[in-house]
Amino acid sequence: MTSDNIQENIQSVIQNVIPHIPRKVSNISSISVKTDSSTALPIYNKVREELESIEKLAKVGGGNSNSKKQKAINDDDDDKNERKKQKKAAASMKSPLLKALKQKKKNDAINEKKEVVDEQRDLNVVKEAKEGENIQKKKKRKASITDDDTDKNAKNNSETKKSNELSKKKIKNTVDDSSSDFIASKKYQGSKKGYVFRYGSKGVGYYTDIKPVPDKAALAALLRVKQQRGGSKSQSQSPRKVSRKGNRKGRRSY
């Protein structure tokens, strides 16, 4: 509440409460404002002498102090009687019908709570079922993707094997069927029987392997030369006499 609303509320309470109090204003010694968690803040406070002067001005009560005390006692008794009447009325209101109505309200509240709990459980079950379906769908997708990958890899491997076999067959067919001396090839494609991969007069490729034919006469001549050289070396390796003479200067003569 704003400060203006609080002031209006206090003034309206004071105006409506004073008529219900015996002797009205002359019987009010203090008015204070208090919350549930604070001390009482007095906003109106009067001493007994000030109250008596208010009684004289308002012309309420009069008489001596004994009569005032008696009136105060009577007022207290009236208050007690009113409180007793209110208690009796409240007790009379506690009939079996009211008890049954209260019990019905309690049961309705309990049933509403149960319904809310059941609805929440149903929602949780539905969510769990949906999550399980999503997980299964994801697993199926992953399995299908892996199957597709394996199929692709198998196809690629089979295609590469087929291409290698075809290339090998082509090479064999070219080697077997070709009676020429040269097979053109920019790259080395493996060994071929009866051919040598090199650069020649016709370019880079496979040329027929021509084995050299040795000259028997030349080989015999080489053997003779080796034998003659071997005999001369054996003669030259005969021992020689070596004489050494020393002089004062440390020279040697052979």
URSUL-V354214 format. One line per field, one symbol per residue. ss: DSSP state (~ for helix, > for strand, _ for the rest). burial: + if it has 16 or more other C-alpha atoms within 10 Angstrom, else -. A space follows every 10 residues. Layout:
ss = ???
burial = ???
This chain:
ss = __~~~~~~~~ ~~~~~~~~__ ___~~~~__> >>>_______ >>>>>__~~~ ~~~~~~~~__ ____~~~~~~ ~~~~~~~~~~ ~~~~~~~~~~ ~~~__~~~~~ ~~~~~~~~~~ ~~~~~~~~~~ ~~~~~~~~~~ ~~~~~~~~~~ ~~~~~~~~~~ ~~~~~~~~~~ ~~~~~~~~~~ ~~~~~~~___ _>>>______ ____>>>>>> __>>>>>>__ _____~~~~~ ~~~~~~~~~~ ~~~~~~____ ____>>____ _>>_
burial = ---------- ---------- -++--+++-- ---------- ---------- ++-++----+ ---------- ---------- ---------- ---------- ---------- ---------- ---------- ---------- ---------- ---------- ---------- ----+----- -++------- ----+++--- ---+++++-- ---------- ---------- ---------- ---------- ----
